[in-house]
Amino acid sequence: MELVIPGSWDAEQNVVLACIRREKWAQQALYEEYYARMMGVCMRYANNENDALDIMHEGFIKILRNIHSFQPGTSLVSWIRRIMINTSIDYYRSNMRRRTSDMDEASNVASFDADAVSRFSELEILNAVQQLSPSYRAVFNLYVIEGYSHKEISQLLDVNESTSRSNLVKARLKLQNILLKQG
């Protein structure tokens, strides 16, 4: 029997309440409903699919442990997404081998051609993002995809704001080069 969370608020709240009671069917329904979307979030931060699965599973463990703190009337998907992003950031921090230093050359980098990007599929762009170093990928995702400021990124990743800016510029340049090589 396949379990699905219908779009209604009552059904969603019933699943949340059942998860609070640790009912397996509800935990499974929650996982199955949000698996694909959250895997997409995790893939943007991970080096590969296995790392993304590790991040996502860790995120779902946190979600199920803390489901009691979800505020009814707010967006469940936003709450789950926030936990996945934070879990991804924790992963980045724990796997960062060295801190990225400030780079002087960032101001000399050419601007990223947004029109060129439109020629590529979402999968090609995702694959290109995954080729970035962990520090570039984290800053790129947080700034471009999630909408964080450089100040917020510097606090989340424990780097200087200038490092965040530099890594973003370099990530964009690297993405441009990767995509141009793909043709």
CNS distance restraints for C-alpha pairs under 8 A (distance, minus, plus):
assign (resid   3 and name CA) (resid  25 and name CA) 7.59 0.50 0.50
assign (resid   3 and name CA) (resid  28 and name CA) 7.63 0.50 0.50
assign (resid   3 and name CA) (resid  29 and name CA) 5.27 0.50 0.50
assign (resid   3 and name CA) (resid  32 and name CA) 7.91 0.50 0.50
assign (resid   4 and name CA) (resid  29 and name CA) 5.79 0.50 0.50
assign (resid   4 and name CA) (resid  32 and name CA) 7.55 0.50 0.50
assign (resid   4 and name CA) (resid  33 and name CA) 6.46 0.50 0.50
assign (resid   5 and name CA) (resid  11 and name CA) 6.46 0.50 0.50
assign (resid   5 and name CA) (resid  12 and name CA) 6.22 0.50 0.50
assign (resid   5 and name CA) (resid  15 and name CA) 7.51 0.50 0.50
assign (resid   5 and name CA) (resid  29 and name CA) 6.57 0.50 0.50
assign (resid   5 and name CA) (resid  30 and name CA) 7.29 0.50 0.50
assign (resid   5 and name CA) (resid  33 and name CA) 6.49 0.50 0.50
assign (resid   6 and name CA) (resid  11 and name CA) 6.21 0.50 0.50
assign (resid   6 and name CA) (resid  12 and name CA) 7.13 0.50 0.50
assign (resid   7 and name CA) (resid  11 and name CA) 7.34 0.50 0.50
assign (resid   7 and name CA) (resid  12 and name CA) 7.26 0.50 0.50
assign (resid   8 and name CA) (resid  12 and name CA) 6.39 0.50 0.50
assign (resid   9 and name CA) (resid  13 and name CA) 6.10 0.50 0.50
assign (resid  10 and name CA) (resid  14 and name CA) 6.08 0.50 0.50
assign (resid  11 and name CA) (resid  15 and name CA) 6.33 0.50 0.50
assign (resid  12 and name CA) (resid  16 and name CA) 6.27 0.50 0.50
assign (resid  13 and name CA) (resid  17 and name CA) 6.04 0.50 0.50
assign (resid  13 and name CA) (resid  72 and name CA) 7.29 0.50 0.50
assign (resid  14 and name CA) (resid  18 and name CA) 6.07 0.50 0.50
assign (resid  15 and name CA) (resid  19 and name CA) 6.07 0.50 0.50
assign (resid  15 and name CA) (resid  26 and name CA) 5.27 0.50 0.50
assign (resid  15 and name CA) (resid  27 and name CA) 7.85 0.50 0.50
assign (resid  15 and name CA) (resid  29 and name CA) 7.63 0.50 0.50
assign (resid  15 and name CA) (resid  30 and name CA) 7.24 0.50 0.50
assign (resid  16 and name CA) (resid  20 and name CA) 6.26 0.50 0.50
assign (resid  16 and name CA) (resid  26 and name CA) 7.42 0.50 0.50
assign (resid  16 and name CA) (resid  67 and name CA) 7.00 0.50 0.50
assign (resid  17 and name CA) (resid  21 and name CA) 6.45 0.50 0.50
assign (resid  18 and name CA) (resid  22 and name CA) 6.28 0.50 0.50
assign (resid  18 and name CA) (resid  23 and name CA) 5.43 0.50 0.50
assign (resid  18 and name CA) (resid  26 and name CA) 5.72 0.50 0.50
assign (resid  18 and name CA) (resid  27 and name CA) 7.92 0.50 0.50
assign (resid  19 and name CA) (resid  23 and name CA) 5.52 0.50 0.50
assign (resid  19 and name CA) (resid  24 and name CA) 7.48 0.50 0.50
assign (resid  19 and name CA) (resid  26 and name CA) 5.44 0.50 0.50
assign (resid  19 and name CA) (resid  27 and name CA) 5.57 0.50 0.50
assign (resid  19 and name CA) (resid  64 and name CA) 6.91 0.50 0.50
assign (resid  19 and name CA) (resid  67 and name CA) 7.02 0.50 0.50
assign (resid  20 and name CA) (resid  64 and name CA) 7.71 0.50 0.50
assign (resid  20 and name CA) (resid  67 and name CA) 6.11 0.50 0.50
assign (resid  20 and name CA) (resid  68 and name CA) 5.73 0.50 0.50
assign (resid  22 and name CA) (resid  26 and name CA) 7.76 0.50 0.50
assign (resid  22 and name CA) (resid  27 and name CA) 7.22 0.50 0.50
assign (resid  23 and name CA) (resid  27 and name CA) 6.49 0.50 0.50
assign (resid  24 and name CA) (resid  28 and name CA) 6.09 0.50 0.50
assign (resid  25 and name CA) (resid  29 and name CA) 6.10 0.50 0.50
assign (resid  26 and name CA) (resid  30 and name CA) 6.07 0.50 0.50
assign (resid  27 and name CA) (resid  31 and name CA) 6.17 0.50 0.50
assign (resid  27 and name CA) (resid  64 and name CA) 7.36 0.50 0.50
assign (resid  28 and name CA) (resid  32 and name CA) 6.05 0.50 0.50
assign (resid  29 and name CA) (resid  33 and name CA) 5.99 0.50 0.50
assign (resid  30 and name CA) (resid  34 and name CA) 6.31 0.50 0.50
assign (resid  31 and name CA) (resid  35 and name CA) 5.53 0.50 0.50
assign (resid  31 and name CA) (resid  60 and name CA) 7.34 0.50 0.50
assign (resid  32 and name CA) (resid  36 and name CA) 7.93 0.50 0.50
assign (resid  34 and name CA) (resid  38 and name CA) 5.99 0.50 0.50
assign (resid  34 and name CA) (resid  77 and name CA) 7.72 0.50 0.50
assign (resid  35 and name CA) (resid  39 and name CA) 5.91 0.50 0.50
assign (resid  36 and name CA) (resid  40 and name CA) 6.38 0.50 0.50
assign (resid  37 and name CA) (resid  41 and name CA) 6.65 0.50 0.50
assign (resid  38 and name CA) (resid  42 and name CA) 6.20 0.50 0.50
assign (resid  38 and name CA) (resid  56 and name CA) 6.85 0.50 0.50
assign (resid  38 and name CA) (resid  81 and name CA) 6.68 0.50 0.50
assign (resid  38 and name CA) (resid  84 and name CA) 6.89 0.50 0.50
assign (resid  39 and name CA) (resid  43 and name CA) 5.96 0.50 0.50
assign (resid  39 and name CA) (resid  52 and name CA) 6.77 0.50 0.50
assign (resid  39 and name CA) (resid  53 and name CA) 7.14 0.50 0.50
assign (resid  39 and name CA) (resid  56 and name CA) 6.39 0.50 0.50
assign (resid  40 and name CA) (resid  44 and name CA) 6.60 0.50 0.50
assign (resid  41 and name CA) (resid  45 and name CA) 7.23 0.50 0.50
assign (resid  41 and name CA) (resid  81 and name CA) 7.64 0.50 0.50
assign (resid  41 and name CA) (resid  84 and name CA) 7.18 0.50 0.50
assign (resid  41 and name CA) (resid  85 and name CA) 7.12 0.50 0.50
assign (resid  42 and name CA) (resid  46 and name CA) 6.15 0.50 0.50
assign (resid  42 and name CA) (resid  52 and name CA) 4.98 0.50 0.50
assign (resid  42 and name CA) (resid  53 and name CA) 7.53 0.50 0.50
assign (resid  42 and name CA) (resid  55 and name CA) 6.37 0.50 0.50
assign (resid  42 and name CA) (resid  56 and name CA) 6.21 0.50 0.50
assign (resid  42 and name CA) (resid  84 and name CA) 6.95 0.50 0.50
assign (resid  42 and name CA) (resid  85 and name CA) 7.40 0.50 0.50
assign (resid  42 and name CA) (resid  88 and name CA) 6.44 0.50 0.50
assign (resid  43 and name CA) (resid  47 and name CA) 7.68 0.50 0.50
assign (resid  43 and name CA) (resid  48 and name CA) 7.08 0.50 0.50
assign (resid  43 and name CA) (resid  49 and name CA) 6.59 0.50 0.50
assign (resid  43 and name CA) (resid  52 and name CA) 5.13 0.50 0.50
assign (resid  43 and name CA) (resid 130 and name CA) 7.72 0.50 0.50
assign (resid  44 and name CA) (resid 126 and name CA) 6.96 0.50 0.50
assign (resid  44 and name CA) (resid 129 and name CA) 7.00 0.50 0.50
assign (resid  44 and name CA) (resid 130 and name CA) 6.71 0.50 0.50
assign (resid  44 and name CA) (resid 137 and name CA) 7.50 0.50 0.50
assign (resid  44 and name CA) (resid 141 and name CA) 6.71 0.50 0.50
assign (resid  45 and name CA) (resid  52 and name CA) 7.41 0.50 0.50
assign (resid  45 and name CA) (resid  88 and name CA) 6.16 0.50 0.50
assign (resid  45 and name CA) (resid  89 and name CA) 7.92 0.50 0.50
assign (resid  45 and name CA) (resid  92 and name CA) 7.62 0.50 0.50
assign (resid  45 and name CA) (resid 130 and name CA) 7.56 0.50 0.50
assign (resid  45 and name CA) (resid 134 and name CA) 7.51 0.50 0.50
assign (resid  45 and name CA) (resid 137 and name CA) 6.42 0.50 0.50
assign (resid  45 and name CA) (resid 138 and name CA) 6.02 0.50 0.50
assign (resid  45 and name CA) (resid 141 and name CA) 7.17 0.50 0.50
assign (resid  46 and name CA) (resid  51 and name CA) 5.52 0.50 0.50
assign (resid  46 and name CA) (resid  52 and name CA) 5.09 0.50 0.50
assign (resid  46 and name CA) (resid  55 and name CA) 7.87 0.50 0.50
assign (resid  46 and name CA) (resid  88 and name CA) 7.63 0.50 0.50
assign (resid  46 and name CA) (resid 130 and name CA) 7.02 0.50 0.50
assign (resid  46 and name CA) (resid 134 and name CA) 7.78 0.50 0.50
assign (resid  47 and name CA) (resid  51 and name CA) 6.29 0.50 0.50
assign (resid  47 and name CA) (resid  52 and name CA) 7.47 0.50 0.50
assign (resid  47 and name CA) (resid 130 and name CA) 5.89 0.50 0.50
assign (resid  47 and name CA) (resid 131 and name CA) 7.58 0.50 0.50
assign (resid  47 and name CA) (resid 134 and name CA) 7.31 0.50 0.50
assign (resid  48 and name CA) (resid  52 and name CA) 6.28 0.50 0.50
assign (resid  48 and name CA) (resid 130 and name CA) 7.19 0.50 0.50
assign (resid  49 and name CA) (resid  53 and name CA) 6.14 0.50 0.50
assign (resid  50 and name CA) (resid  54 and name CA) 6.28 0.50 0.50
assign (resid  51 and name CA) (resid  55 and name CA) 6.20 0.50 0.50
assign (resid  52 and name CA) (resid  56 and name CA) 6.04 0.50 0.50
assign (resid  53 and name CA) (resid  57 and name CA) 5.98 0.50 0.50
assign (resid  54 and name CA) (resid  58 and name CA) 6.11 0.50 0.50
assign (resid  55 and name CA) (resid  59 and name CA) 6.03 0.50 0.50
assign (resid  55 and name CA) (resid  84 and name CA) 7.56 0.50 0.50
assign (resid  55 and name CA) (resid  87 and name CA) 6.44 0.50 0.50
assign (resid  55 and name CA) (resid  88 and name CA) 6.10 0.50 0.50
assign (resid  55 and name CA) (resid  91 and name CA) 6.99 0.50 0.50
assign (resid  56 and name CA) (resid  60 and name CA) 6.17 0.50 0.50
assign (resid  56 and name CA) (resid  84 and name CA) 6.68 0.50 0.50
assign (resid  56 and name CA) (resid  87 and name CA) 7.97 0.50 0.50
assign (resid  57 and name CA) (resid  61 and name CA) 6.22 0.50 0.50
assign (resid  58 and name CA) (resid  62 and name CA) 6.37 0.50 0.50
assign (resid  58 and name CA) (resid  87 and name CA) 7.20 0.50 0.50
assign (resid  59 and name CA) (resid  63 and name CA) 6.15 0.50 0.50
assign (resid  59 and name CA) (resid  83 and name CA) 6.26 0.50 0.50
assign (resid  59 and name CA) (resid  84 and name CA) 5.22 0.50 0.50
assign (resid  59 and name CA) (resid  87 and name CA) 5.75 0.50 0.50
assign (resid  60 and name CA) (resid  64 and name CA) 6.08 0.50 0.50
assign (resid  60 and name CA) (resid  84 and name CA) 7.86 0.50 0.50
assign (resid  61 and name CA) (resid  65 and name CA) 6.10 0.50 0.50
assign (resid  62 and name CA) (resid  66 and name CA) 6.02 0.50 0.50
assign (resid  62 and name CA) (resid  83 and name CA) 7.49 0.50 0.50
assign (resid  63 and name CA) (resid  67 and name CA) 5.55 0.50 0.50
assign (resid  63 and name CA) (resid  80 and name CA) 6.76 0.50 0.50
assign (resid  63 and name CA) (resid  83 and name CA) 6.99 0.50 0.50
assign (resid  66 and name CA) (resid  70 and name CA) 7.43 0.50 0.50
assign (resid  70 and name CA) (resid  76 and name CA) 7.51 0.50 0.50
assign (resid  70 and name CA) (resid  79 and name CA) 7.29 0.50 0.50
assign (resid  75 and name CA) (resid  79 and name CA) 6.33 0.50 0.50
assign (resid  76 and name CA) (resid  80 and name CA) 6.14 0.50 0.50
assign (resid  77 and name CA) (resid  81 and name CA) 5.94 0.50 0.50
assign (resid  78 and name CA) (resid  82 and name CA) 6.07 0.50 0.50
assign (resid  79 and name CA) (resid  83 and name CA) 6.47 0.50 0.50
assign (resid  80 and name CA) (resid  84 and name CA) 6.31 0.50 0.50
assign (resid  81 and name CA) (resid  85 and name CA) 6.16 0.50 0.50
assign (resid  82 and name CA) (resid  86 and name CA) 6.14 0.50 0.50
assign (resid  83 and name CA) (resid  87 and name CA) 6.02 0.50 0.50
assign (resid  84 and name CA) (resid  88 and name CA) 6.08 0.50 0.50
assign (resid  85 and name CA) (resid  89 and name CA) 6.21 0.50 0.50
assign (resid  86 and name CA) (resid  90 and name CA) 6.17 0.50 0.50
assign (resid  87 and name CA) (resid  91 and name CA) 6.18 0.50 0.50
assign (resid  88 and name CA) (resid  92 and name CA) 6.19 0.50 0.50
assign (resid  89 and name CA) (resid  93 and name CA) 6.17 0.50 0.50
assign (resid  89 and name CA) (resid 138 and name CA) 7.56 0.50 0.50
assign (resid  89 and name CA) (resid 156 and name CA) 7.44 0.50 0.50
assign (resid  89 and name CA) (resid 157 and name CA) 7.27 0.50 0.50
assign (resid  90 and name CA) (resid  94 and name CA) 6.15 0.50 0.50
assign (resid  91 and name CA) (resid  95 and name CA) 6.13 0.50 0.50
assign (resid  92 and name CA) (resid  96 and name CA) 5.88 0.50 0.50
assign (resid  92 and name CA) (resid 134 and name CA) 6.88 0.50 0.50
assign (resid  92 and name CA) (resid 135 and name CA) 7.85 0.50 0.50
assign (resid  92 and name CA) (resid 138 and name CA) 7.35 0.50 0.50
assign (resid  93 and name CA) (resid 157 and name CA) 6.81 0.50 0.50
assign (resid  96 and name CA) (resid 134 and name CA) 7.28 0.50 0.50
assign (resid  96 and name CA) (resid 135 and name CA) 7.61 0.50 0.50
assign (resid  99 and name CA) (resid 159 and name CA) 7.54 0.50 0.50
assign (resid 100 and name CA) (resid 135 and name CA) 7.17 0.50 0.50
assign (resid 100 and name CA) (resid 159 and name CA) 7.71 0.50 0.50
assign (resid 100 and name CA) (resid 163 and name CA) 7.06 0.50 0.50
assign (resid 101 and name CA) (resid 163 and name CA) 6.56 0.50 0.50
assign (resid 102 and name CA) (resid 160 and name CA) 7.86 0.50 0.50
assign (resid 102 and name CA) (resid 162 and name CA) 6.51 0.50 0.50
assign (resid 102 and name CA) (resid 163 and name CA) 4.92 0.50 0.50
assign (resid 102 and name CA) (resid 166 and name CA) 6.96 0.50 0.50
assign (resid 103 and name CA) (resid 163 and name CA) 7.09 0.50 0.50
assign (resid 103 and name CA) (resid 166 and name CA) 6.22 0.50 0.50
assign (resid 105 and name CA) (resid 109 and name CA) 7.07 0.50 0.50
assign (resid 106 and name CA) (resid 166 and name CA) 5.18 0.50 0.50
assign (resid 106 and name CA) (resid 169 and name CA) 6.18 0.50 0.50
assign (resid 106 and name CA) (resid 170 and name CA) 6.70 0.50 0.50
assign (resid 107 and name CA) (resid 166 and name CA) 7.96 0.50 0.50
assign (resid 109 and name CA) (resid 169 and name CA) 7.03 0.50 0.50
assign (resid 109 and name CA) (resid 170 and name CA) 7.55 0.50 0.50
assign (resid 109 and name CA) (resid 173 and name CA) 7.13 0.50 0.50
assign (resid 110 and name CA) (resid 173 and name CA) 7.41 0.50 0.50
assign (resid 111 and name CA) (resid 173 and name CA) 7.73 0.50 0.50
assign (resid 112 and name CA) (resid 172 and name CA) 6.14 0.50 0.50
assign (resid 112 and name CA) (resid 173 and name CA) 6.53 0.50 0.50
assign (resid 112 and name CA) (resid 176 and name CA) 6.60 0.50 0.50
assign (resid 113 and name CA) (resid 117 and name CA) 6.93 0.50 0.50
assign (resid 113 and name CA) (resid 176 and name CA) 7.61 0.50 0.50
assign (resid 114 and name CA) (resid 118 and name CA) 6.83 0.50 0.50
assign (resid 115 and name CA) (resid 119 and name CA) 7.41 0.50 0.50
assign (resid 116 and name CA) (resid 120 and name CA) 7.78 0.50 0.50
assign (resid 117 and name CA) (resid 125 and name CA) 7.88 0.50 0.50
assign (resid 117 and name CA) (resid 179 and name CA) 7.67 0.50 0.50
assign (resid 120 and name CA) (resid 124 and name CA) 6.07 0.50 0.50
assign (resid 120 and name CA) (resid 125 and name CA) 6.58 0.50 0.50
assign (resid 120 and name CA) (resid 179 and name CA) 7.84 0.50 0.50
assign (resid 121 and name CA) (resid 125 and name CA) 6.37 0.50 0.50
assign (resid 122 and name CA) (resid 126 and name CA) 6.09 0.50 0.50
assign (resid 123 and name CA) (resid 127 and name CA) 6.07 0.50 0.50
assign (resid 124 and name CA) (resid 128 and name CA) 6.20 0.50 0.50
assign (resid 124 and name CA) (resid 179 and name CA) 7.88 0.50 0.50
assign (resid 125 and name CA) (resid 129 and name CA) 6.17 0.50 0.50
assign (resid 125 and name CA) (resid 179 and name CA) 7.47 0.50 0.50
assign (resid 126 and name CA) (resid 130 and name CA) 6.24 0.50 0.50
assign (resid 127 and name CA) (resid 131 and name CA) 6.55 0.50 0.50
assign (resid 128 and name CA) (resid 132 and name CA) 7.06 0.50 0.50
assign (resid 128 and name CA) (resid 175 and name CA) 6.11 0.50 0.50
assign (resid 128 and name CA) (resid 178 and name CA) 6.21 0.50 0.50
assign (resid 128 and name CA) (resid 179 and name CA) 6.79 0.50 0.50
assign (resid 129 and name CA) (resid 137 and name CA) 6.41 0.50 0.50
assign (resid 129 and name CA) (resid 175 and name CA) 6.65 0.50 0.50
assign (resid 130 and name CA) (resid 137 and name CA) 7.11 0.50 0.50
assign (resid 132 and name CA) (resid 136 and name CA) 5.94 0.50 0.50
assign (resid 132 and name CA) (resid 137 and name CA) 5.41 0.50 0.50
assign (resid 132 and name CA) (resid 171 and name CA) 6.80 0.50 0.50
assign (resid 132 and name CA) (resid 174 and name CA) 7.26 0.50 0.50
assign (resid 132 and name CA) (resid 175 and name CA) 7.52 0.50 0.50
assign (resid 133 and name CA) (resid 137 and name CA) 5.96 0.50 0.50
assign (resid 134 and name CA) (resid 138 and name CA) 5.99 0.50 0.50
assign (resid 135 and name CA) (resid 139 and name CA) 6.38 0.50 0.50
assign (resid 135 and name CA) (resid 167 and name CA) 7.17 0.50 0.50
assign (resid 136 and name CA) (resid 140 and name CA) 6.01 0.50 0.50
assign (resid 136 and name CA) (resid 167 and name CA) 5.22 0.50 0.50
assign (resid 136 and name CA) (resid 168 and name CA) 6.38 0.50 0.50
assign (resid 136 and name CA) (resid 170 and name CA) 7.22 0.50 0.50
assign (resid 136 and name CA) (resid 171 and name CA) 5.18 0.50 0.50
assign (resid 137 and name CA) (resid 141 and name CA) 6.03 0.50 0.50
assign (resid 137 and name CA) (resid 171 and name CA) 6.93 0.50 0.50
assign (resid 138 and name CA) (resid 142 and name CA) 6.10 0.50 0.50
assign (resid 139 and name CA) (resid 143 and name CA) 5.95 0.50 0.50
assign (resid 139 and name CA) (resid 153 and name CA) 6.91 0.50 0.50
assign (resid 139 and name CA) (resid 164 and name CA) 6.27 0.50 0.50
assign (resid 139 and name CA) (resid 167 and name CA) 6.59 0.50 0.50
assign (resid 139 and name CA) (resid 168 and name CA) 5.93 0.50 0.50
assign (resid 140 and name CA) (resid 144 and name CA) 5.59 0.50 0.50
assign (resid 140 and name CA) (resid 145 and name CA) 7.30 0.50 0.50
assign (resid 140 and name CA) (resid 167 and name CA) 7.74 0.50 0.50
assign (resid 140 and name CA) (resid 168 and name CA) 5.50 0.50 0.50
assign (resid 140 and name CA) (resid 171 and name CA) 6.47 0.50 0.50
assign (resid 140 and name CA) (resid 172 and name CA) 7.71 0.50 0.50
assign (resid 141 and name CA) (resid 145 and name CA) 4.94 0.50 0.50
assign (resid 141 and name CA) (resid 146 and name CA) 6.26 0.50 0.50
assign (resid 142 and name CA) (resid 146 and name CA) 4.81 0.50 0.50
assign (resid 142 and name CA) (resid 147 and name CA) 6.16 0.50 0.50
assign (resid 142 and name CA) (resid 148 and name CA) 5.54 0.50 0.50
assign (resid 142 and name CA) (resid 153 and name CA) 6.91 0.50 0.50
assign (resid 143 and name CA) (resid 147 and name CA) 4.86 0.50 0.50
assign (resid 143 and name CA) (resid 148 and name CA) 4.84 0.50 0.50
assign (resid 143 and name CA) (resid 149 and name CA) 6.29 0.50 0.50
assign (resid 143 and name CA) (resid 150 and name CA) 7.21 0.50 0.50
assign (resid 143 and name CA) (resid 153 and name CA) 7.57 0.50 0.50
assign (resid 143 and name CA) (resid 168 and name CA) 7.83 0.50 0.50
assign (resid 144 and name CA) (resid 148 and name CA) 7.76 0.50 0.50
assign (resid 148 and name CA) (resid 152 and name CA) 6.02 0.50 0.50
assign (resid 148 and name CA) (resid 153 and name CA) 6.37 0.50 0.50
assign (resid 149 and name CA) (resid 153 and name CA) 6.19 0.50 0.50
assign (resid 150 and name CA) (resid 154 and name CA) 5.97 0.50 0.50
assign (resid 150 and name CA) (resid 161 and name CA) 5.56 0.50 0.50
assign (resid 150 and name CA) (resid 164 and name CA) 5.92 0.50 0.50
assign (resid 150 and name CA) (resid 165 and name CA) 6.58 0.50 0.50
assign (resid 151 and name CA) (resid 155 and name CA) 6.46 0.50 0.50
assign (resid 151 and name CA) (resid 161 and name CA) 5.69 0.50 0.50
assign (resid 152 and name CA) (resid 156 and name CA) 6.18 0.50 0.50
assign (resid 153 and name CA) (resid 157 and name CA) 5.93 0.50 0.50
assign (resid 153 and name CA) (resid 158 and name CA) 7.88 0.50 0.50
assign (resid 153 and name CA) (resid 159 and name CA) 7.85 0.50 0.50
assign (resid 153 and name CA) (resid 161 and name CA) 7.50 0.50 0.50
assign (resid 153 and name CA) (resid 164 and name CA) 6.79 0.50 0.50
assign (resid 154 and name CA) (resid 158 and name CA) 5.37 0.50 0.50
assign (resid 154 and name CA) (resid 159 and name CA) 4.74 0.50 0.50
assign (resid 154 and name CA) (resid 160 and name CA) 5.41 0.50 0.50
assign (resid 154 and name CA) (resid 161 and name CA) 5.18 0.50 0.50
assign (resid 154 and name CA) (resid 163 and name CA) 7.90 0.50 0.50
assign (resid 154 and name CA) (resid 164 and name CA) 6.28 0.50 0.50
assign (resid 155 and name CA) (resid 159 and name CA) 6.86 0.50 0.50
assign (resid 159 and name CA) (resid 163 and name CA) 6.31 0.50 0.50
assign (resid 159 and name CA) (resid 164 and name CA) 6.89 0.50 0.50
assign (resid 160 and name CA) (resid 164 and name CA) 6.44 0.50 0.50
assign (resid 161 and name CA) (resid 165 and name CA) 6.31 0.50 0.50
assign (resid 162 and name CA) (resid 166 and name CA) 6.01 0.50 0.50
assign (resid 163 and name CA) (resid 167 and name CA) 5.92 0.50 0.50
assign (resid 164 and name CA) (resid 168 and name CA) 6.18 0.50 0.50
assign (resid 165 and name CA) (resid 169 and name CA) 6.33 0.50 0.50
assign (resid 166 and name CA) (resid 170 and name CA) 6.16 0.50 0.50
assign (resid 167 and name CA) (resid 171 and name CA) 5.83 0.50 0.50
assign (resid 168 and name CA) (resid 172 and name CA) 6.17 0.50 0.50
assign (resid 169 and name CA) (resid 173 and name CA) 6.28 0.50 0.50
assign (resid 170 and name CA) (resid 174 and name CA) 6.00 0.50 0.50
assign (resid 171 and name CA) (resid 175 and name CA) 6.02 0.50 0.50
assign (resid 172 and name CA) (resid 176 and name CA) 6.07 0.50 0.50
assign (resid 173 and name CA) (resid 177 and name CA) 6.25 0.50 0.50
assign (resid 174 and name CA) (resid 178 and name CA) 6.13 0.50 0.50
assign (resid 175 and name CA) (resid 179 and name CA) 6.01 0.50 0.50
assign (resid 176 and name CA) (resid 180 and name CA) 5.99 0.50 0.50
assign (resid 177 and name CA) (resid 181 and name CA) 6.17 0.50 0.50
assign (resid 178 and name CA) (resid 182 and name CA) 6.48 0.50 0.50
assign (resid 179 and name CA) (resid 183 and name CA) 6.50 0.50 0.50
